[in-house]
Amino acid sequence: MIVALEEGDLLRAAHRDQEAVAAYRKVWDAGHAGHFPFGSYELSAVNMGDTQRALKDEAGALASYS
């Protein structure tokens, strides 16, 4: 899970925000499906929301934070 989150972090650092959101979404979906039973995949939602806020996607950020 940490490697999957890092992918999103690296994309965000490279200013590839849309791709970062997709990477975070992938982690969230996998965690929600039970693929990370011992990890805190919820961090992907926070990172995704932060990235969406930077993209001025307030509705998407609100959904991610929820």
Beta strands, then each sheet from edge to edge (+ up, - down):
end
